[in-house]
Structure formats: structure tokens, C-alpha cells
């Protein structure tokens, strides 16, 4: 896993997958996520960042949208924190 610490990202594309981002700042970036492991700790995000979900992440988002469009409660499909469904 890549470790990135105390870096300012400005106006760039950042691949989130397989990264550990610690105390980074993201300003006017395209944040690309495909569904891999990552960690974000103590980072700042400007409101003009754009999230791009592709691959498995994009497919999951599409599936959740379909489930919601069919009238199901999304929370029904998400396990509770206590371990009880």
C-alpha cells in the first residue's frame, strides 16, 4: 500500500485505491476510486473536489441506486454495527 503523508494535492487526479493518506489536503481534485482498499486519516477536502467511482465501486453504486429505485430500504442491506442484521 502507498503511504502519502502531509501532501497538498491541487487540481490533480488522485487514485485513492491502495493508498494511505495521512493529513493530506485535496483542493479541486478528481478523486478516483475503483473499489480497492484505502485509508484516509486527518485529511481535508475542499467542496469542489469531484469523486469518480469506477470499476467495482461504480458497479456497487449502480446496484444501490437500483435497489433504492425499486423502493427497498438501503439500510436493510447494510449490516448493523452491533453485528445483528
Secondary structure as UniProt FT lines:
FT   STRAND          2..5
FT   STRAND          8..10
FT   STRAND          13..15
FT   TURN            17..18
FT   STRAND          19..22
FT   STRAND          25..27
FT   STRAND          30..33
FT   STRAND          38..41
FT   STRAND          44..45
FT   TURN            47..48
FT   STRAND          50..53
FT   HELIX           55..69
FT   TURN            70..71
FT   HELIX           74..77
FT   TURN            81..82
//
